[in-house]
Amino acid sequence: AQSVTQPDIHITVSEGASLELRCNYSYGATPYLFWYVQSPGQGLQLLLKYFSGDTLVQGIKGFEAEFKRSQSSFNLRKPSVHWSDAAEYFCAVVPWPSSGNMLTFGGGTRLMVKP
Amino acid sequence: NAGVTQTPKFQVLKTGQSMTLQCAQDMNHNSMYWYRQDPGMGLRLIYYSASEGTTDKGEVPNGYNVSRLNKREFSLRLESAAPSQTSVYFCASSDLYSGGDQPQHFGDGTRLSIL
């Protein structure tokens, strides 16, 4: 079945440490790929997106993600985490071809940041 | 810029009651979506409207109905609420006709509890 998997439900890192959040998808063709962040009590905010071209994409708040076709992965990274990065992160895809631009989400990874 | 506005923000219902969740966007987007968010499951699509005048079922449509009132507004109705519909509901919009690569913009959610 087509799906998006975020293997880590919770991750805790120390402030200033590097971060990598994993995302794997199972679709035949390369989908459109997104990372969203959700702060407590808020809606989802787009961090970055990948459609084609350079496999390393830069986003807001110092985040980046790398698309690896061979691994069907789109992992999110940040070199140095800040306390304000504590939130829930969602990987999402729009399968190609797609009708209606429908997003399929992973289950989310909750990030906690230790001082 | 308001973006996507959802009302109400919180609601408590009794089993069997009905209610309508409202959503409006001011970005002149063609497509609108309703999701529900449950712990560990990410967001799941309930219904979507690719353009004004059309609506389609998503992954979990049972127990819900929608109305695309005009280009700006997309409402979600629970005819007879059940405890299993306790969730956080998000509305989103995107400019589909620019391609499936357009990100969705999310409201802040409606937290619905059904007793």
Contacts between the chains, C-beta under 8 A, distances in Angstrom:
chain1	res1	chain2	res2	distance
A	4	B	42	7.7
A	6	B	42	8.0
A	9	B	40	6.8
A	32	B	100	5.9
A	32	B	101	5.2
A	34	B	103	6.3
A	36	B	106	7.8
A	41	B	108	7.6
A	41	B	109	7.9
A	42	B	108	5.8
A	42	B	109	7.7
A	43	B	4	7.4
A	43	B	90	6.1
A	43	B	106	3.8
A	43	B	107	5.3
A	43	B	108	4.6
A	43	B	109	5.7
A	44	B	43	7.6
A	44	B	90	7.1
A	44	B	92	7.9
A	44	B	106	4.3
A	45	B	106	7.6
A	46	B	103	4.7
A	46	B	104	8.0
A	46	B	105	7.8
A	49	B	101	7.1
A	49	B	103	5.9
A	51	B	101	4.6
A	90	B	42	5.8
A	90	B	43	7.1
A	92	B	42	7.9
A	92	B	43	8.0
A	94	B	100	5.0
A	94	B	101	7.5
A	96	B	100	6.9
A	97	B	100	7.9
A	98	B	100	5.0
A	99	B	50	7.4
A	100	B	31	6.7
A	100	B	48	5.3
A	100	B	50	4.5
A	100	B	56	6.4
A	100	B	96	7.0
A	101	B	31	5.8
A	101	B	50	7.5
A	101	B	94	5.5
A	101	B	96	4.9
A	101	B	100	4.9
A	101	B	102	6.6
A	101	B	104	7.3
A	102	B	33	7.5
A	102	B	45	5.8
A	102	B	48	6.2
A	102	B	58	6.8
A	103	B	33	7.7
A	103	B	43	7.5
A	103	B	45	7.2
A	103	B	104	6.1
A	104	B	45	7.9
A	105	B	42	3.5
A	105	B	43	4.6
A	105	B	44	7.4
A	106	B	42	5.5
A	107	B	40	5.3
A	107	B	41	5.9
A	107	B	42	4.8
A	108	B	40	7.4
A	108	B	42	5.3
